[in-house]
Amino acid sequence: MFTPPLTIEEIRKQYPDKADLLCSDPVHRWRAQSGIELIHKEPSREEQLRIWENWQEMSDEQKCLSEEKSLELFGMTNEEHYRKIVTN
């Protein structure tokens, strides 16, 4: 089952020391505002796998919006980006 990313308010509450940095980052801001997962580099393999599995649980419509944003920000699809991240 898909779990939406944290909202801006949830980020501020759960990560007060990092909230300004996270909310100013285009990837985290878009995820928080849209409620749609977007593959990006995570600090741990476990979290990387979690967001990949979460992305796969999204609806086709959500995936389409995520793909558009991924192409805009990274120049590659979410799957291409995930593969690049985990092979480096």
GROMACS elastic network, one bead per residue, 0.5 to 0.9 nm:
[ bonds ]
;  ai    aj funct       b0    kb
    1    54     6  0.75058   500
    1    57     6  0.58185   500
    1    58     6  0.79623   500
    2    53     6  0.86135   500
    2    54     6  0.54459   500
    2    55     6  0.73344   500
    2    56     6  0.80511   500
    2    58     6  0.55940   500
    2    59     6  0.85428   500
    3     6     6  0.89963   500
    3    35     6  0.88294   500
    3    36     6  0.89613   500
    3    37     6  0.86899   500
    3    54     6  0.66207   500
    3    55     6  0.89573   500
    3    57     6  0.83908   500
    3    58     6  0.85092   500
    4     7     6  0.84168   500
    4    31     6  0.83375   500
    4    32     6  0.83798   500
    4    34     6  0.88873   500
    4    35     6  0.51140   500
    4    36     6  0.60757   500
    4    37     6  0.68284   500
    4    54     6  0.83886   500
    4    58     6  0.89711   500
    5    28     6  0.86934   500
    5    31     6  0.60744   500
    5    32     6  0.59279   500
    5    33     6  0.89736   500
    5    34     6  0.86359   500
    5    35     6  0.55823   500
    5    36     6  0.65496   500
    5    37     6  0.62871   500
    6     9     6  0.78935   500
    6    10     6  0.55593   500
    6    11     6  0.60059   500
    6    28     6  0.88799   500
    6    31     6  0.76685   500
    6    32     6  0.55139   500
    6    33     6  0.88092   500
    6    35     6  0.74418   500
    7    10     6  0.50547   500
    7    11     6  0.61411   500
    7    12     6  0.86209   500
    7    29     6  0.85221   500
    7    31     6  0.78048   500
    7    33     6  0.63763   500
    7    34     6  0.85493   500
    7    35     6  0.71655   500
    8    11     6  0.51025   500
    8    12     6  0.62408   500
    8    13     6  0.86626   500
    8    19     6  0.82885   500
    8    22     6  0.89965   500
    8    23     6  0.67669   500
    8    28     6  0.88268   500
    8    29     6  0.72991   500
    8    32     6  0.55027   500
    8    33     6  0.70134   500
    9    12     6  0.51519   500
    9    13     6  0.62284   500
    9    14     6  0.86442   500
    9    32     6  0.87622   500
   10    13     6  0.50210   500
   10    14     6  0.59119   500
   10    15     6  0.81063   500
   10    32     6  0.87879   500
   11    14     6  0.52451   500
   11    15     6  0.54912   500
   11    16     6  0.73207   500
   11    18     6  0.84092   500
   11    19     6  0.59069   500
   11    22     6  0.78229   500
   11    23     6  0.78146   500
   11    32     6  0.82335   500
   12    15     6  0.55159   500
   12    16     6  0.50358   500
   12    17     6  0.83191   500
   12    18     6  0.79828   500
   12    20     6  0.78263   500
   12    23     6  0.84062   500
   13    16     6  0.58176   500
   13    19     6  0.81544   500
   14    17     6  0.89234   500
   14    19     6  0.83002   500
   15    18     6  0.53894   500
   15    19     6  0.54647   500
   15    22     6  0.88119   500
   16    19     6  0.50956   500
   16    20     6  0.79392   500
   17    20     6  0.77512   500
   17    21     6  0.86624   500
   18    21     6  0.54448   500
   18    22     6  0.60834   500
   18    23     6  0.85124   500
   19    22     6  0.51215   500
   19    23     6  0.58451   500
   19    24     6  0.83766   500
   20    23     6  0.52144   500
   20    24     6  0.60663   500
   20    25     6  0.86625   500
   21    24     6  0.53014   500
   21    25     6  0.63825   500
   22    25     6  0.52572   500
   22    26     6  0.84532   500
   22    27     6  0.85553   500
   22    28     6  0.58885   500
   22    29     6  0.71089   500
   23    26     6  0.76231   500
   23    27     6  0.87473   500
   23    28     6  0.61412   500
   23    29     6  0.50617   500
   23    30     6  0.88917   500
   23    32     6  0.82242   500
   24    27     6  0.87483   500
   24    28     6  0.76829   500
   24    29     6  0.64684   500
   25    28     6  0.55055   500
   25    29     6  0.59035   500
   25    30     6  0.84770   500
   26    29     6  0.51255   500
   26    30     6  0.59641   500
   26    31     6  0.85214   500
   26    73     6  0.84832   500
   27    30     6  0.53119   500
   27    31     6  0.62131   500
   27    32     6  0.86005   500
   27    38     6  0.73157   500
   27    39     6  0.88258   500
   27    40     6  0.75627   500
   27    69     6  0.89438   500
   27    73     6  0.80649   500
   28    31     6  0.51280   500
   28    32     6  0.60350   500
   28    33     6  0.85172   500
   28    38     6  0.86150   500
   29    32     6  0.51406   500
   29    33     6  0.60605   500
   29    34     6  0.84333   500
   30    33     6  0.51462   500
   30    34     6  0.57913   500
   30    35     6  0.79609   500
   30    36     6  0.79939   500
   30    38     6  0.85212   500
   30    69     6  0.86878   500
   31    34     6  0.53118   500
   31    35     6  0.54302   500
   31    36     6  0.53323   500
   31    37     6  0.58783   500
   31    38     6  0.65875   500
   32    35     6  0.54969   500
   32    36     6  0.76150   500
   32    37     6  0.88589   500
   33    36     6  0.82054   500
   34    37     6  0.84731   500
   36    55     6  0.81572   500
   36    58     6  0.79731   500
   36    62     6  0.63529   500
   36    63     6  0.80405   500
   36    65     6  0.80128   500
   36    66     6  0.66905   500
   37    51     6  0.71187   500
   37    52     6  0.85742   500
   37    54     6  0.72506   500
   37    55     6  0.55832   500
   37    58     6  0.79688   500
   37    62     6  0.81766   500
   37    63     6  0.81728   500
   37    66     6  0.67232   500
   38    51     6  0.79010   500
   38    52     6  0.86073   500
   38    55     6  0.71319   500
   38    63     6  0.87539   500
   38    66     6  0.57393   500
   38    67     6  0.79670   500
   38    69     6  0.77969   500
   38    70     6  0.68251   500
   38    78     6  0.69103   500
   39    42     6  0.87590   500
   39    48     6  0.81245   500
   39    51     6  0.67839   500
   39    52     6  0.66837   500
   39    55     6  0.75870   500
   39    66     6  0.84843   500
   39    70     6  0.75512   500
   39    77     6  0.87807   500
   39    78     6  0.54500   500
   39    79     6  0.79272   500
   39    81     6  0.67791   500
   39    82     6  0.63670   500
   40    48     6  0.79665   500
   40    51     6  0.86373   500
   40    70     6  0.88199   500
   40    74     6  0.89890   500
   40    78     6  0.82032   500
   40    81     6  0.72608   500
   40    82     6  0.73795   500
   40    85     6  0.80401   500
   41    44     6  0.86624   500
   41    48     6  0.70066   500
   41    81     6  0.87399   500
   41    82     6  0.82138   500
   41    85     6  0.65406   500
   42    45     6  0.73162   500
   42    46     6  0.87289   500
   42    47     6  0.61867   500
   42    48     6  0.54015   500
   42    51     6  0.87817   500
   42    85     6  0.89473   500
   43    46     6  0.87138   500
   43    47     6  0.71929   500
   43    48     6  0.76719   500
   44    47     6  0.53406   500
   44    48     6  0.62088   500
   44    49     6  0.86918   500
   45    49     6  0.61168   500
   45    50     6  0.84896   500
   45    86     6  0.78634   500
   46    49     6  0.52133   500
   46    50     6  0.61274   500
   46    51     6  0.88216   500
   47    51     6  0.62290   500
   47    52     6  0.85172   500
   48    51     6  0.55000   500
   48    52     6  0.62871   500
   48    53     6  0.87283   500
   48    82     6  0.81138   500
   48    85     6  0.86006   500
   48    86     6  0.81387   500
   49    52     6  0.50397   500
   49    53     6  0.60934   500
   49    54     6  0.84155   500
   49    82     6  0.89364   500
   50    53     6  0.52375   500
   50    54     6  0.60199   500
   50    55     6  0.85247   500
   51    55     6  0.59189   500
   51    56     6  0.85714   500
   52    55     6  0.50492   500
   52    56     6  0.63843   500
   52    57     6  0.89131   500
   52    78     6  0.86051   500
   52    79     6  0.84096   500
   52    82     6  0.72558   500
   53    56     6  0.51544   500
   53    57     6  0.66049   500
   54    57     6  0.52048   500
   54    58     6  0.68976   500
   55    58     6  0.55024   500
   55    59     6  0.89217   500
   55    62     6  0.88593   500
   55    63     6  0.73458   500
   55    66     6  0.88156   500
   55    78     6  0.86355   500
   56    59     6  0.82662   500
   56    63     6  0.80412   500
   58    61     6  0.80088   500
   58    62     6  0.59106   500
   58    63     6  0.62039   500
   59    62     6  0.51814   500
   59    63     6  0.62154   500
   59    64     6  0.86222   500
   60    63     6  0.50241   500
   60    64     6  0.61220   500
   60    65     6  0.87543   500
   61    64     6  0.51247   500
   61    65     6  0.64584   500
   61    66     6  0.86720   500
   62    65     6  0.51951   500
   62    66     6  0.61161   500
   62    67     6  0.85461   500
   63    67     6  0.59574   500
   63    68     6  0.85745   500
   63    78     6  0.88659   500
   64    67     6  0.50687   500
   64    68     6  0.63107   500
   64    69     6  0.87657   500
   65    68     6  0.51819   500
   65    69     6  0.63814   500
   65    70     6  0.86384   500
   66    69     6  0.51394   500
   66    70     6  0.60182   500
   66    71     6  0.85752   500
   66    77     6  0.85840   500
   66    78     6  0.75728   500
   67    71     6  0.60964   500
   67    72     6  0.84923   500
   67    76     6  0.81813   500
   67    77     6  0.55650   500
   67    78     6  0.61297   500
   68    71     6  0.52785   500
   68    72     6  0.62304   500
   68    73     6  0.87489   500
   68    77     6  0.80014   500
   69    73     6  0.60479   500
   69    74     6  0.81737   500
   69    77     6  0.87851   500
   70    73     6  0.52232   500
   70    74     6  0.54437   500
   70    75     6  0.66376   500
   70    76     6  0.61517   500
   70    77     6  0.56953   500
   70    78     6  0.60722   500
   70    81     6  0.83061   500
   71    74     6  0.54175   500
   71    77     6  0.57461   500
   71    78     6  0.81241   500
   72    75     6  0.58645   500
   72    76     6  0.80905   500
   73    76     6  0.82518   500
   74    77     6  0.79037   500
   74    78     6  0.89281   500
   74    81     6  0.77739   500
   75    81     6  0.88978   500
   76    79     6  0.80980   500
   76    80     6  0.59437   500
   76    81     6  0.61548   500
   77    80     6  0.51471   500
   77    81     6  0.60828   500
   77    82     6  0.85341   500
   78    81     6  0.50142   500
   78    82     6  0.60185   500
   78    83     6  0.85732   500
   79    82     6  0.50325   500
   79    83     6  0.61393   500
   79    84     6  0.85219   500
   80    83     6  0.52091   500
   80    84     6  0.61534   500
   80    85     6  0.86472   500
   81    84     6  0.50719   500
   81    85     6  0.61392   500
   81    86     6  0.86957   500
   82    85     6  0.51384   500
   82    86     6  0.62051   500
   82    87     6  0.85670   500
   83    86     6  0.53529   500
   83    87     6  0.60796   500
   83    88     6  0.86700   500
   84    87     6  0.54110   500
   84    88     6  0.63600   500
   85    88     6  0.55635   500
